[in-house]
């Protein structure tokens, strides 16, 4: 059967694109040949963590802490480092500045201090506290949170100019946390970003940047290359920030904040996960639509800065908004669809079972997100009418 020139050109273009994407993706799945186990670090990262709230009164049932700990340990599994985004305050302080806002919707998350050792026993070794709930109970609540986590043996990132360096086997791993507020390391301050990433690179073999930013909710699945505005706040250009972090020397960028999954990409051999969704949301976070689907990210990094591999554990909220491994693997299909869309480079495609695709499509339709999973076409430019020609050809 003859191949016509146009068809041949299209096939050639498609093959070149597939080769290009495969080559980019392979940069985040390097062969660890020659690297000893002591020079390889495994990291697991979760989405947003809100373990309910005891403000103004506690609603935790008997045995709740033990049940949550068992659930988290089973879900998280094992890794050299387990990281998450903790939203709220560990404190007994009972005054929240949010109560003075006058808004009928007050989201002030206060959790009991004994949750800190519970999170440590569950596996967490480092948490980001640079987010929009860390000051829910003011300076007192924020400082209490830092103190309780430190006492439990959990490192925290997000305080102004703070760089945490962890020794993991024979590898030094530096961590820096950002969000869109001047109370923390502000993502809009690119000079601070450069200063901190370069300083972290001088102190360690690997640098991990955490960013809590972006719009929130079921309509915020897409990564966009522009400043995101949500509830009147400038929530940053997460795409530009993440790539700039890698340009400056970051080896991994982990995103939080939208409360839904977003796409991932391999950029210059470094993995960027733009949002990991919700991880724990007991009596606090939404269980509706895409907010109930998330993932635990698994990444392996070499001491030399190479990304050796990555995968996700698909997660789904149960009725209590606690995480469970999702047998339908919906997060895999969703991440793949979102990662194909511009401005991302299309390099990340997770393995999925073909027989589960129809279930995923049905779920996406019922969640009302299908319109976000297709590339938006630019409107065709309007045709300009040459009025002078029109006058000449119109009979008097």
N, C-alpha and C positions, 0 to 999 in steps of 0.2 A: 504494500500500500504506500503510495508516494506521500511524502511529508511536504506540505506547501511551505513556502518561505516564511509567511507570517506565523504559522503554527510552529515551525522550527525555532523562530526567534523567541516565541513565548516559552517553549520548552527549555531553551537555553537560559532564558532569564530566570525561570523558576528553579532550575538546577543550580544556578549560581547563587540565588538567594538562599536555598536550602543548605548549600555548602557553606555559605557565609555564616548562617545562623548556627549550624553544627560546629563550625570552627570556634565561634564565640562561646558557645555552650561548653565545649571541651576545655576551654580555659578555666572553667570552674570545676572541672573533674580531672585534675592532673594525676598522673601516675606517681604514687609516693615512693617509687623505686629508689632505694638508697637511703631513705629517711628512716632512722630508728623510731620505735614506738615512742620513746621519750621526747622526740622532736615533733610529735603530732598531737594536736589539741582537738578534742571533740567538744562542741558547744551545742546545748539545746536552749532555745529561746521561746518564750511564750508571749501571748498577747496580754491584754489588760487584766489586772487582778483587783477585784473589789469583793471582799469576803463579807458582804452585807454591811450593816451598820447597827450600832447599839445606841444611836442618838435619834430622838431624845430618850427612847427606852429600848432595852434589848429584846430582840425577837428570836434569839438563838435557842433552838430546842435542846433538850438534854442529849448528851453524847455527840453534839454537832462537831466539835473540834476533832474528835477522834475519827469521825466519819469522813470529814474533809481531808484530814491528813492521809488516810488510807486511799482515798480517791486520787489525790494528787500524786502520791508515790507510785501508784499503779499507772497513772497516765504519763508521768514524766519519764519514768525509767531511769537509765543510768547515762551519765556523761561526765566529762572532766569538769565542766562548768555548766550550771543551769541558771538562766537569766530570765527576768520578767519585768514588767512595768507595773509597779504598785501604785494604785490610785486611791488616796485617802490618807488618814492619819491614824497612827497608833498612839492613843492618848486617853486619859480620863478627863481631860479639860473639856468643859461643857459650854464654851462660848464660841460661836461660829460667826465670823464677819458676814457670811452669806445671809444670815437672818436679817441683816439690816438693808438688804438689797431692795426690799419691797416687792420682789417677784413672787408670784404664787407658786412657782416651781423652784424649790430649793433642793439641790443635790449636794448634801454635806455628808461625807462618808467618814464615820469614826469607828474604828475597830479596837477591840481590847488588846492591851500590850502583850498578853500571853500568846497572841497569834504569831509573834515574831519567832520564838523557838519552834512553833509548829511548822512554819514555812521553812525553817532551816532543816528540821527533821524530814520534811517532804523532799528536800534535795536542793532548794535554792541556795546559791552561794553569793549572788550579787543581784541587786534590784535597782531599777531606775526610779527616781522620785522627782524627776523634772517633768511635772505635768500640772494640769489645771485643777487637781484636787489635793495637792500636797499641802496647800495652805488653807484647807477647809476649816481648820480650827486655829488659824492664825500662826504667829511665830512660835507660840508655846507648843501647839500641836506638831508643828514641823520639827522643832528641836527634839521633842519627845520621840518622834518617829525615828530620827537619826540615832538617838541614844539606845532605844530598845533594839533596833536592828544590829547595832554595833555590839551590844551585850550578847545577842544571840549568835554572833559570828557571821553575820551577813553584811557584805560590803554594799555601799550605796553610791550612786552617781547622780549628778545633776546639780549639786551645789556649785556655786559660782567658782570657776577656775579650777575645780577639783579634777584630778586625774588619779584613777585607781590602777595600781599595777599589781597583778596577781602572778605568783609563781606557780605555773602548772607544769609539773614534771620538769623538763629542762627548758621550758619556754616562758618568757616574760610576756604577759598579755596586759595591755593598757586599755582602760575603758573610760569613755567620756560621754556624758549625757547632755542633751540639748532639748529645749522646746521653744515655744514662740513668745515666752514671757521674759521680761528683764529681771524677774526674781531668780531665774535660773540662767544657764548659759543660753543666751538668746540667739536663735538660728538666723535672725536678720543681721546680726553683727558678724559679718564675714571676716573681719580682722581678728575677732576673738576665736572664730572657728579655725583660722589658719594658725594662730598662736598655739591653741591647745592641741591640735592634731600634730603639728610639727614637734611640740614639746613631748607629746606622748610617744612619738616615733623615736625620739632621742632616748627615752627611758626604757623602751620595750622592743621586743621582736615583732609583736603583732599589735595592731590598734583596732579596737571595735568602737564604733560610734552608734549611740542610740539617739533617736529623734522622735519626740512626741509632738505631732502637728497634724494639720489637715482638717478638712471638714469632717462631719460625723454622720453616721447613719446609713440607712439602706440605699440612699441616693448618692453615696460618696465612695463607690467602689473603684471608680476610674482614677488612675494617676494622671494629673494634668501638669503642664509646664507653665504655671502661672501662680500668682498669690491666691491662696484659698481664703475666702471670707466666710466665717460661720458665727452666728449670733452676734454679728457686729464686730467680731475680733479678726485681726489679721493673723491667720493661722499658717502663713508661710508658703513658699514654693518648695515642697518636699522633694520634688524631682531634681531641681537645680541644686538644692542643698546636699542631697545624697551623692550626686555625681561629683560635686565640688569636694566633698569629704574624701572620696576616693582619689581624686586628682591630687589632693594634698598629702595622701599617704595612708588613709584608712584601708584596712584589709577586709572589713565586714561592716555593713550598715544595716541596722535593725530598726524598723519603723513601728510606731504605736499611735494610738489616738483616735482614728476614725471609727473604732468599734466594729469594723468589718474587715474582711480580708481585702488586700489589694495585690496587684501583680508583683512579680519579681523579675530581676534581670541580672545577667552577668555582664559587668561593665569593667573593661580593662583587666579581666581576670579576677575581679572581686564581686562577691555576691551582694546584691541590694534587695532586701525584703521590705517593701514599702509600708505594709501594715499586716500584723499577724492576727488582728481581730480581738475578740474577747476570750479570756481563758477562764476566769472565775467571775461570776456576777450575782452571787446569791442575794435574792430579794432586792437587787439594785439595778442591774443592767437588763436590757431588753432581751427577750427570747424570741422576738418576731423576725421572720424572714431571714435575711442574710446575716443579721447580728448573732444568730444562734450557731453559725458555722465559723470555725477558726482552725488554726493549725499550730502544732509545735514544730518549730524549725530545727533541723539537725544539720550542722555544718562541721566539716573536718578541715582544719587549717594546718599547714606545715610551718615549722619555725622560720623557713625561708620566705614566708609570705604567700606561698601558693595555696589556692583553694583546691583541696583534694577531692571534695565531693559534698553533696547536699541532698537532703530529702525532707519530707514533712510527715508528721503524724496527724492525720485528719481528726479534728475534734468537733463534737456537737454538744450543745447544752442539753442537759436533761431538764425535767420539769422544775427542779430546784435551782437551775442555772449553775450547775456544777459540771465540770468537763467529763466527757466520756469519749473513748475512741469510737469514731464513726465507721461502722461496718460498710456503709454505702460510699465512703471515700469522697464525699461531695467536695471537700476542700481541694482535692487534686484537680478535678475538672474545672472548678471555678478559678483557681490560680492559673491554670493553663490558658483559659479564655482571656483572663485579664492581662496576662503577660504578653499576649500577641498584639495588644492594642497600642497604638502610638500614644505617648512619645517613647514607650519602652522599645527595646531593640529586638524583642521576640526570641531571645536566646534561651529562656527557661521553659522547658516542657517536661513535666513530671510524668512518670509511667502511670498509665491508667488501664483499667480493664474495659474493653470495648462493650461488653455486655451491660455495663453499668451506665453507659452514656444516656440511654433513654430515660432512666430514673432521674439522672441529673437534669436533663432538659425539662422534665416534668416539674421537678422542684424549682428550677430557675423561673419557669413560667408562673408557678403559684406564688413565688416570692416577689414577683413583679420587677425582675431585674434584667429581663432579656434585652431591653432597649440599650442597656449599658454594656452589653457584651458584643456589640457590633461596632465597626469603625464608623465614625461620623463622617459623612461626605461634606465637603465644602460646597456651598451653593454656587451654581454656575453664574458667572458674571452676566449682568443684564445686557442685552443687546442695545447698542447705541443707534439711534435713528438719525440718519443724515437728513436734516430738515431742508437743506438747500436742494438736494436731489429730489426730495418729495415735492417741493414747490414747482420744480421744473416739469415734473411728470404729471402734475395735476392740471387737468383742463380748467380754463376759466369759466 
